[in-house]
């Protein structure tokens, strides 16, 4: 899924993005995540994809930690 946003403003180290077309939903991110040369008023695309492998690895890690905690008792 690709989300189109407008770079509304930059406050300190934070970029405020407005989700298009309504521009009522705000997303705040660190300016280091912006493409080089981005400026207020630019239209940007944000790609969101589900990381199935990363999700499974996180589940395994949490499960392992829970098992270690159970075995300490």
C-alpha angles and dihedrals in degrees: 000000000000121000120200115215139177118228096233101178147329118236115187103308096340128095116208112211125191118210111236144263098020094030092205097114116077128207120190120202137164112269090237087073093060121098112262113273095021115155138179112291095029118134112228135185122225117197117208119192131168112247100214095175092048091049092052092048091051091050091050092049093050092045090051092050091049090051091051090051092049091050093052091067 
